[in-house]
């Protein structure tokens, strides 16, 4: 990681993060035209973020699909190859605008269909693909394969960990990313039906749990189109203490926020000394007590009960 790019003489390490809140509904007379209009909107937002001098822009889950994940027509779930025509266009914009891009995709990478987050650097090169680790049953019914890796990715301004949509439901995911050295958590999602309070508490809690800032990206609506129960929007940045630093609301557009990665959340958590909360949480954990979290027998027992419940219902 090239910390010198952001490190200042006063010891601060300032970064600038953007979230692209794309339209939930893309107009067009055909599948092809809707996909083209969606890509045009993505490229326009990358340009805006680049003009603002952002280090990274994050988009919502399934950004390459004009219908996101809400289409009832299974024929419209068309994966893009990684790399391919779609990623080439995004990569070209990343290079032109000198910005890192995190673009979530319904895609095929190394012959595996999944929900990915493709990371592109300022030169337009694909540096990594994060594969969603907790896809829902309905996603798996579409052929999505769960990922098995919770790597932290080194970008030129920070180390980032990624949690895609359902991944955030499991607190241990954020904890593992923290322990592996993440400085920033990226949370692309398609949040809706469970309600706004549920989602907001969850992503703010993950920032508090780890003492790490979190970047959230979803989808928006034109003025007056949003109603309760729809995709929530609310793309933005959460501070280390769970406070909302930036929030675009329901609108379509790009929101940008500056962070100082050297400005930790300093508290007397667990230890009597004032310490970086991330360090204190990492040092005070007692992993010898948490074995049940990795107990496959307990998981299999729960799955058996789920199958029995589903069988009774059907």
N, C-alpha and C positions, 0 to 999 in steps of 0.2 A: 504494500500500500504506500503510495507516494504522499506521505503526510506533509511534506514540504510545500505542496501546492496550496494547502489551506492554513498551515500553521503560521501564526503571526508572531511578531516580536514580543507581544504582551502575553504570549502563551495560549491565546485563544485559537480555536480551529473552527472557523466559520464555514458552513456549507449552506447551499440554497437548494431547497427541494420543491418540486412542483407536482401537483396531482392534476391529471386530465380527467375531468368528469364529462364523459361522452354522453350523447343522447341515448336514452333508453329505447326510443322508437326512431328508426331510420326510414325515411320515405323513399319510394322508388317504385317504378312500374314492374320490376322483375327482381328475382333473387340476385342476379348479377349486378344490376344497377344499384340495389341497396348495399351490396358489399362494396362497390366502388365508392358510393357516397360515404360509407362508414370509414373507409381508408382515407378519403379526402379529409374527413374531420380529424382523424388521428394525426395526419401529417401537419395540418394547420395548428394543432395544439402543441406539437413538438416545436414548431417554429416559434410560437409565442413563448414557450418555456426557454428556448434557446436565446431569444432576444432579451429575456430577463436575466440571463447569465446563470441559469440553474445548472446544478451539477447532475441532477437526475429528474426525470419525469416518470411517474408511475400511473398506469391506467388500471381500470377495473377488470375483473375476471372475464374471460371470453371476449376480450376486446375485438378480436378478429371476426366475431359473428354479429351481424347487424341486429339479430333478435336476442342477443345475449344468451340467457339460458331459459327463456320463457316461451319458446315456440312449441306449439302442439304438433307441428309438422316435422316428423323425424327426418324427412328428406332434407330439411334445411340445416341439419347438423353436419356440415361439410368441413372436415378438418383441413387445415393448411399444412403442407409439409414444412419442416424446419431443417435446413433453410429452404426457401422457396420464393415465389413471386411476392407474397405478402411481406415476408421478413426482409427481402431485398429492398423494398420500397421504404420500410421503416428504417433500415440500416443506412440507406442513402440520406434520409433526413437527419438521423443522428450524427452522421459524419459532417454534413453541411452545417448543422447548428452547433457542433462541438459539444454534445450533451450525451450523458448516459441515459439509456432508455430501458425501462422494465415493462415489457409488453406481454400481458397474459393472453394465452391462446388455447383454443381447442385445436390441438395439432398432432402431427405425427413426427416424432423425433426418435431416431434410431429404431424405426419400425414399430414404435410403441405409441398407441393412441392414448392421450391423457389431457388433463388440464395443466398446462405449463405456464411458467413465467420465464420468458426469454430475456436474458440480459445482454444488452449491446453497449459497447464502449463508445467513446467519443470519435473513434475512427470508423465506426459502423461495423465493427466485428462482433459476431456472436461469441461471448465469452463463457456462457453457461446457460443451462436450462434447469429450472427448479420444477420438479414434478409433484403435484399436489399429493399429500400423503393420506388425506382423509376424504376422498370423494364419497358422496352419498350413494345409497343403493340405486337411486334413479340414474345417477351419473354412470355408475358401473354397468347398469342395464344398457347404456348407450355404447358400451365398449371401453369406457375409460379405465385405465390400469392405475392402481394406486402406486405412488412413489414410495421408496424405502430409504430415503436419504434426507437428513436434516442438516445439510452442509451450511456453513456460513461462507458467503462469497466476498472476496476482496475486490472492491472497486478502487478507482484511483483517488477517492476522497474518504472512503469509510468501508468498514466491514458490515455487510448487511445480511440479515436473516429474513426469510420469507415464510409467511403463513397465508395460504390461500383459502379464503372463505371458511369452510367447515373446519379447517385446521385450527382455527383460533378457539374452538370450543373446548380444546384440551389444554389446560394450563401448562402441562409438562412440555408441550411443544415450545412455548416461549422460553421456558426455563432451560431447555437444552440449547436453544440458540444463544441464550445469554451465556451459558457455561462454555460454549464454543467460541466466544469472543465477538458476538454481534455487537455493533455500536448503534445500530438502527434497525427497527423492525418494519418490514413492508407487508401491508395487509390489503391485497386486492380482493374484492368480493362482489357478490350480487346479493346484498342484504335486503330482505323484504318482510315476508310473512310473519316472522316471529315478533316483530314489533320494534319500535325505535328504542325504547328503554332497554330492552334485552341487548340489542347490538351495541348501544353506546356504553353501557356498563361493562360489557365484555372487552371491547378494545381499550377502554380506559384502564380497566383492571390489569390487562397484560402489561401496560406501561408501568403501572404501580408495582406489579409483581417483580419486575425485572430492573426497574430504574432506568429503562431505555425509552427514548422517543419512538413513537410509532406513526407511520404514514399510512393513511387509509384512502383507498380509491374505489369508487363505485360509479353509478350512472345517474343522470339527471333528466330533467324535463323542461320544456319551454314554460314560460310563465303561466301559472294557472292550471297546468295539466296534472300536477301531483295531487293525489288523494291518499288517505290512510290505507295501508295494505299494499301499496305499490313499492317498487324499489326505492330505497330511502334516500339515495344521494349521500349528502353529508361528507363528501371527500374532504380530507384535510390532514392536519398534523396534531398529534397528542404529545404533550410534554412528559418529562420523566415522572412528574408527580400526578399524572392523569388529567391534568388541566388541558382544555382545548386551546391550542395556539392558533389554529387556522381552521375554518369550516366554510365551505362554499354553499352550504344549504342544498336546495333542490335544483339549482340552476345548472345549465350547461356551460362549461368553460374551464379555465385553468386557474388554480389557486396556488400561490407561491409563499413559502415561509423560510426564514433564515433560522439556522440552529448553530449553536456553538457546542461542538462535541466535547470540548474540554470542560464545559460548565456542567459538572455532575450534580446529581441530587445528593447533597450532603446532609445526613441525619445521624442521630444516635441509635439507629435501628440495631437491636440485639447487643451490640458493644456499647460501652459507656462513652467511647470516643466518637467524635464527629467524623464519619467516614462516607465515602462514596457508597450509596445504597446498593448498587450493583455488586460491588466488592463485598459488602457486608452480607448480602443475601447469599452470595456464592460461598463465603467462608463459614456461614452459620448453618448451612444445610446439614442434615443428618441422613445421607443416602442409605445407611444401613437399616433405616426404618421404613423405607419406601419400596421394599421388594415386591409387594403385592401389585404395584403399578406395572411390573414386568412379568407377572405371573400369568402364563398362557392358559393354565387350567381354569382360572377364574374367568378369563375372557370366553373360553369355550363353553363354560357353564352358562354364562349370560346369553351366548348365542343360541344355545339349545332352548332356553326359555323364550327367546324372541321367536324362534322358529315355531315353537309350540303355540305361542300366542297368535301368530299369523295364521297357522293352520286352523285354529279354532274360529278365527274371524272369517276365514274363507269357507 
